[in-house]
Amino acid sequence: MGKTGTAKLVIDGAYSDHNIYTFVGIIEKDGYQRVIVTFIKDTANSKGIYADTVAAPLFEKIAEKVLIHDKVL
């Protein structure tokens, strides 16, 4: 379960062509609960890219590693 976000960055007081992509997700199993937040700041004009294609997959990779590390899986 989670929520994506794609937003324009403000640079020198004005919206720029740069974006920040976020995904906040919750992982739960039995009494195990974690919240993971991913942020990706682009460095170039990234038209047509949204958080679901960059930040959500990063969350998935991190969540898998956390679950393995914490011996939940």
Secondary structure, 3 states (H helix, E strand, C coil): CEEEEEEEEEECCEEEEEEEEEEEEEEEECCEEEEEEEEEECCCCCCCCCHHHHHHHHHHHHHHHHHHHCCCC
